[in-house]
Amino acid sequence: MTWTMDMAPQASDGSLKSDRKASVERLYPDDFARVYPLLAEHDPGIPKDQWQSLFDYGFKREAEHCGYGLVDNGRVAGYLGLIFSERRVAGRLERFCNTTSWVVDQAYRHASLELMLPVLRLKDHTLTDFSPAPEVARWCVRWGFKELDTRARVLWSLGLRGTRQRRTVVVSGLEEIADQLSIDQLEIFDDHQRFAPCRHLLVTVAGQSCYVLFTRVARSRGLSYSHVLHASDLDVFVRHSVQIRNAIARETRTRFIAIDERHVQGRRLPRSHTVTMSVPRFYRTSTLAPEQVDNLYSELAMLGLSSYSVPFHSPREALPWNTKAEASVA
């Protein structure tokens, strides 16, 4: 999530005005107590321990800092969070930096862009911004970011009944899931267990398995939903999507599941339709294709954010079909 609050005050000639000066400093995990008042004032609905996860995430990474701050006489008046991670993609070690929670006090907003300048110099990282504010999206385009995704697939679980194949097993117990994961998937599992919004599921059938990591997104208006951040095997996910979405719905008590369109790659899924994101996701990379960039190791996992606006408030309002209809899958 990236915010820049309203633009700073302007003089009569259109230039930004302020007599406040601050220096840009790297922030480290120990700086959380200094930044928290700024974050809590901006969004008091996010628990303190979830804010702290942006500082103490502990992934394997080269960088030691976790963001930049505008600091004036020891007081943090602006903050841009950075979530660094290192992962193997297509056999190569790739470095990622997810930008998050860009918050600046009114009096210092003339210096907001200074927080981003050192990030733009990270040429050996794939940079991501998964939920920018509209004004930040415009800056992303200027900075050379490309659209990562603009649509999401909505999968409904209401009234669905799948044809269960023999030996299809859906597991939600953490210990049982961990025992069956590959080394790479186990690393993802271990790295994300510390984040309260993250939940896990494993479906296995005929020697194939799919590990699914998802969050429950609570909405103050409209229906809460589950957001799939990662599915390890797309073929298994598609073939058994009804069983998977019903298992997720039972655990989270949500009516529908959403997944970014790039992760289903145009596959047909029963009782699903697409919605347009209010603001695209963005990335800047020299090495990766869009489908190689997932939503893990990001503020979507740590904070359980509503990553796109879903414009409906009840199942009857949203479903483009009869809610009593049933779907079957082979």
N, C-alpha and C positions, 0 to 999 in steps of 0.2 A: 504494500500500500504506500503510495507516495502522495503526500499532500504538500502543496504550497498554499497557505491561506491567502486571503485577499492581497492584492498587490500593495506595495508600500505607498505611503502618501506621496503625492506629486506636487511639484511647484507649478507656478503659472505657465512656465515654459515647457511643461511636460516631463521634466527630469525628476528623478527620485530625490526626495529630501529627507535628511535625518542627521542629527548631530551625534548619533550613537556610533561608536566604532568598536569592532570586535575582531579578534584574530581567529583564523581557522586552525584548529588543533585536532590531532588524532585522538580518538576516544578508545578506551580499553575496557575490559569487563569491570574493573574496579571503579569505573566512572558512572556506573548505573545510578547510584544514589544522587549524583549531581544532575542527571538528565531526567529522572523519573518525574519530578514536579512538572516539567514541561509536557511530558507525555500524558500524565494523569489529567492535566488541565484540558488538553485537547480532546481526549476520549476517555472519560472516567469509567466507561462501561467495560473496558478491557481490564481483567485482573492484573494485579501487580506482578505476579509470578510469570504471566505470559509476556508482559513487557520485558521482564528480566531475561527471558529466553533469547531475546535479540542480542544480548551481551554475552551470555554464558552458554552458547550453543555447542561449543566443543567439537566441531567437526574437524577432520583431518584437513589441514590447510597450511599454506605457507605464511600468510599474513597473520600478524598478532593483533592488530587493531580491529574494531568492529563498527567503525563509523567515523564521522567527522562532526565537530561542533563549532559553533560560533561562540567564543568565550570572551566575556567582558569582565575583567577584574575577578576572575575565578568563577563567575556565574555563567552557566550554559544557557544562551539565549536562542540557539538554533541547533538543530540536530538532523543529520542524515544517516540512517542506519545502513550498514553493509553486512550482508551475510555471505561469507566466503566459503567455498567448498571445493574439493578436488575429487573427481570421479573418472572412472574409465569408461570411455565411449568409443565403440568400434575398435577396441584394442589400444586406444591412446589415452594418456592421462590428460584430462581437460580441467582447466581451472575456471570456476564460475564466481561471479559477484552479483548478488541480487540486491538491488537498492530498495530501501523501505523507510517509511515513516519520516518523511521530510517535513519537519515542523519548525517554524521560525516565529519568534515574537514579532508583533506588529512593528515595533520601533527599529528592528534590524532587518526588515525584509528587503531593503535596498541591497543587502549583501547575500541574499539567499543563494544566488547562482554560484558564489564562491565555494560553497560546500561541494558542488558537483565537479568542479574543475579537476581536482586530483583523481577523481574516479575516471574521468574521460581519458586520463593518461595511462590507464591500465590496458595496454595493447595486447597482453598475453592472457587476458581473461575474456570469457563470454559474459557480457553484461546483460542483465535482465531487469525489466520493470513490468511486473505482472498486473498492477492495478493503479495506473497513474491517474491523477486528476486531469481533467480536460486540458488545462493550461500547461501541465507538465507534458502531456502527450505531444503538444505542438513543439515543445522544446526538444523532445526525443527525436522528432523528425529532423530538426535542425542539426542535432548532434550526430546524425548518421545512423540512428537506430532504424530497424525495419520492423514491420508488423509481424509478430509471431503468430497471432491468431486473432480472429475477429468474431468467431462464432462458438457456441457451445451446443452440445447435444443433450437434450432433456429426455431421460428415460423414466417412464412412469411404472409404478408397481401396483397401482390400484387394479383389482380385478384380474390380475394376470395369473395364469397357471401354466407352468412349463411341463414338458414331458421329460421326466427325470430318467436319464439313462442309468443302467445298472452300474453300480460301483462309483457313481458320482458322489463325492463327499465335500461338504462345505464346512470348514473349520474356522472357528473364531477364537478359540483359546490360545493365549499368547505362547505358552510353553510348547503346545503341540505344533503351532505354526513355526516357531523357531527351529524345532527339531527337523523340519522338512524343507527348509530353505537352502538354496545354494549359497556359496560364500558371498557372492556379490549382493544377493537379495538380503542375506542376513545382516550385512553391513548397513543397508538402508533401514532395515527393521530396527537394529540397535540404535542407529543415529536418531530415529524419529520417536522412539518410545518415550523419551523425556518430555515430549510436547503433549500437553493435555488434549488439544483438539484432535490428535491423530488416532485413528482406529485401523484395525488390521483384519484381513480375511484371506483365507486360502481355499481355493477350490481345486480338487484333483479328480481326474477321470482317465481311466485307461492309460495310466503311466504319464499323463500330462498334467501340469499344474499351472495355476495363475495366482500370483500373490497380488492382492489389491490393498492399497493404502488410501484411506479416505478420511474426510473430516465431516463433522456436522456443523452446518452454517446456520446459526440462529438469527432470525430476522425479526425486527420489531414490528414490521408491517409486511403482510403477505406470508406465504408458506415458508417455513424452514425447510432446508433440503440438505442432502448429502452430496459432497463434492469429491469425486474420484481424482486423486492426484497422480496415481501410478497404478498401472496394470502390467504385470511382467510378461504376459503372453496374450497378444491381441486376439489370436485365433480362438483360444480357450474362452477369453472374456466375451467375445461375440457369440460363440456357440452356446454358452451357458449364461447369457446375460440375464435371463429371467430369474434363474436360481440365485445369481449373484445379487441382483437388485432387490429381490425379496428378502434375502438374508441381511443386506444392509438396512433395508427398511425396518425389519424387525428389531435390529439392534439400536437404531437411532430414532425410531418412531417418526420417520419422515415419509412423505408421500412420493417424492421423486428424487432421482439421482441425476447429477449433472457431470459432464466430462467435456473437456475442451475438444473441439472438432478435430484438431490435428492428430489427436490420440486414437481416434476411431477410423481415420483415413478413408472416410466415405463409405464405410461398411453399412449394410442394412441391418437395423436392429428393430425388433418388434416393438410397437407402441412407443415410438420415439419421434421427436421433431427437433428442429434447430431453432435457437434464438440468437439474436445478434447482441454481442457485448456492447454495453454503453460506451466503453472506451477500449480500443484494442490492447492486447498485450504486446510488449516491445522487447527486442533483443538486438545486441550488436555483437557480431562474431566474425571471425575469419576462417573458422574451421567446421562449423556444425550446420546441418540442415534443420529446419523448424521441428520436424518430428523427433529429432534427437535431443530436444530441450524439453524436459518435463517440468512439473511444478513442485518437485521436491526441493528440500534445502532452501526454503523460502518463507516469507511472511505468511503465505497461504497455509503452510503447515504449522507454523509457530503460533499464529494468532487466530487461525480458523476464520479468516475474513470472508465476507461476502464479496467474491471476486468479480461478479458481474450482476447487473440488475435483471431479475426475472420478473417480467411485468404481469404477474397475476397473484391473486390473493386466495383463491379457493380452487379445488379440483374441478368443479363444474365450470368455472370461468376459464380454466386453462386447457382442459382436454379437448383435442380436436376430433374426438370420437366418442362413442357411447361408453360411459364409465363401467357399464355392466359387461361389456364385451370381454372375451377371454382370448389370450394369445397362447399358442403352443409352439414349441421349438423342437426340432428333431434332435 
